[in-house]
Protein backbone atom coordinates (compact mmCIF):
# COMPACT_ATOMS: atom_id res chain seq x y z
CA UNK A 1 0.00 0.00 0.00
CA UNK A 2 1.24 3.48 -0.84
CA UNK A 3 0.69 6.37 1.57
CA UNK A 4 1.37 10.09 1.28
CA UNK A 5 4.61 10.89 3.15
CA UNK A 6 3.24 14.29 4.21
CA UNK A 7 -0.28 13.60 5.46
CA UNK A 8 -0.26 9.78 5.72
CA UNK A 9 -3.36 9.57 3.50
CA UNK A 10 -3.80 6.30 1.59
CA UNK A 11 -5.79 7.94 -1.23
CA UNK A 12 -2.93 9.08 -3.44
CA UNK A 13 -2.37 8.90 -7.16
CA UNK A 14 0.94 7.58 -8.36
CA UNK A 15 2.03 9.28 -11.55
CA UNK A 16 5.24 8.83 -13.49
CA UNK A 17 7.71 11.67 -13.40
CA UNK A 18 11.20 12.36 -14.64
CA UNK A 19 13.67 15.12 -13.97
CA UNK A 20 14.93 16.54 -17.24
CA UNK A 21 17.05 19.52 -18.08
CA UNK A 22 15.71 21.99 -20.63
CA UNK A 23 18.53 23.10 -22.90
CA UNK A 24 19.18 25.69 -25.57
CA UNK A 25 18.09 25.07 -29.14
CA UNK A 26 20.06 22.25 -30.74
CA UNK A 27 21.49 20.87 -27.50
CA UNK A 28 20.51 17.39 -26.42
CA UNK A 29 18.48 17.09 -23.25
CA UNK A 30 20.04 14.97 -20.57
CA UNK A 31 18.58 13.60 -17.34
CA UNK A 32 19.06 15.68 -14.21
CA UNK A 33 21.02 13.97 -11.44
CA UNK A 34 18.84 12.55 -8.69
CA UNK A 35 19.85 13.40 -5.14
CA UNK A 36 20.04 10.04 -3.42
CA UNK A 37 21.58 11.39 -0.22
CA UNK A 38 18.24 12.49 1.20
CA UNK A 39 15.20 10.42 2.12
CA UNK A 40 12.25 11.22 -0.16
CA UNK A 41 9.97 11.88 2.82
CA UNK A 42 12.15 14.57 4.39
CA UNK A 43 11.65 18.09 3.17
CA UNK A 44 8.64 17.02 1.15
CA UNK A 45 7.16 20.50 1.14
CA UNK A 46 9.01 23.79 1.42
CA UNK A 47 12.02 22.03 2.91
CA UNK A 48 10.09 21.21 6.09
CA UNK A 49 9.88 17.82 7.77
CA UNK A 50 6.58 16.06 6.99
CA UNK A 51 5.65 15.86 10.69
CA UNK A 52 5.88 19.64 11.01
CA UNK A 53 3.84 20.21 7.84
CA UNK A 54 1.20 17.78 9.13
CA UNK A 55 1.00 19.62 12.49
CA UNK A 56 0.81 23.03 10.80
CA UNK A 57 -2.02 21.81 8.57
CA UNK A 58 -3.84 20.53 11.66
CA UNK A 59 -3.53 23.98 13.24
CA UNK A 60 -4.85 25.66 10.09
CA UNK A 61 -7.77 23.18 9.89
CA UNK A 62 -8.71 24.07 13.49
CA UNK A 63 -9.26 27.73 12.54
CA UNK A 64 -12.51 29.20 11.28
CA UNK A 65 -12.41 30.20 7.60
CA UNK A 66 -14.23 33.55 7.43
CA UNK A 67 -13.28 34.16 3.80
CA UNK A 68 -13.51 37.76 2.56
CA UNK A 69 -14.91 38.85 5.94
CA UNK A 70 -11.42 38.45 7.46
CA UNK A 71 -10.67 42.18 7.96
CA UNK A 72 -14.04 42.82 9.65
CA UNK A 73 -13.82 39.72 11.84
CA UNK A 74 -10.22 40.52 12.82
CA UNK A 75 -11.27 44.02 13.88
CA UNK A 76 -14.21 42.66 15.92
CA UNK A 77 -11.89 40.28 17.74
CA UNK A 78 -9.21 42.96 18.25
CA UNK A 79 -11.70 45.47 19.69
CA UNK A 80 -13.38 42.82 21.92
CA UNK A 81 -16.72 43.05 20.08
CA UNK A 82 -16.84 39.25 19.79
CA UNK A 83 -15.16 36.46 21.78
CA UNK A 84 -11.60 35.70 20.62
CA UNK A 85 -11.18 32.78 18.23
CA UNK A 86 -8.70 31.60 15.64
CA UNK A 87 -9.72 32.74 12.17
CA UNK A 88 -8.34 32.72 8.65
CA UNK A 89 -9.50 34.28 5.41
CA UNK A 90 -8.59 36.67 2.64
CA UNK A 91 -7.73 40.36 2.61
CA UNK A 92 -6.55 42.67 -0.14
CA UNK A 93 -3.18 44.41 0.20
CA UNK A 94 -4.98 47.63 1.16
CA UNK A 95 -7.08 45.85 3.80
CA UNK A 96 -4.00 44.11 5.21
CA UNK A 97 -2.12 47.42 5.44
CA UNK A 98 -5.09 49.03 7.22
CA UNK A 99 -5.15 46.18 9.74
CA UNK A 100 -1.41 46.62 10.38
CA UNK A 101 -1.87 50.37 10.88
CA UNK A 102 -4.54 49.62 13.51
CA UNK A 103 -2.09 47.36 15.34
CA UNK A 104 -3.92 44.14 14.50
CA UNK A 105 -1.46 41.26 14.31
CA UNK A 106 -1.91 38.59 11.65
CA UNK A 107 0.23 36.55 9.30
CA UNK A 108 -0.18 35.34 5.74
CA UNK A 109 -0.40 31.57 5.38
CA UNK A 110 1.66 29.86 2.70
CA UNK A 111 -0.50 28.12 0.07
CA UNK A 112 0.79 24.63 0.90
CA UNK A 113 -0.94 24.89 4.30
CA UNK A 114 -4.33 25.95 3.01
CA UNK A 115 -4.83 23.90 -0.14
CA UNK A 116 -6.01 20.32 -0.30
CA UNK A 117 -3.15 17.84 -0.31
CA UNK A 118 -4.60 15.47 -2.93
Residue pairs with C-beta under 8 A, 6 or more apart in sequence:
1 10
2 10
2 12
2 14
3 9
3 10
3 12
4 10
4 12
4 117
4 118
5 40
5 41
5 44
5 50
6 41
6 44
6 45
6 50
6 53
6 54
6 117
7 54
7 57
7 117
7 118
8 54
9 117
9 118
11 118
12 118
13 118
18 31
19 31
19 32
19 34
20 29
20 30
20 31
20 32
21 29
21 30
21 31
21 32
22 29
23 29
23 30
41 50
42 49
42 50
43 49
44 50
44 53
45 53
45 112
46 53
46 110
46 112
48 56
53 112
53 113
56 113
57 113
57 117
60 88
60 109
60 113
60 114
62 86
63 86
63 87
63 88
64 85
64 86
64 87
64 88
65 87
65 88
65 89
66 73
66 87
66 88
66 89
67 89
67 90
68 89
68 90
69 89
70 87
70 88
70 89
70 90
70 91
70 95
71 91
71 95
71 96
71 98
71 99
73 82
73 87
73 89
74 87
74 99
74 104
74 106
75 81
75 99
75 102
75 104
76 82
77 84
77 85
77 87
78 102
78 103
78 104
88 109
88 114
91 99
96 106
96 108
99 106
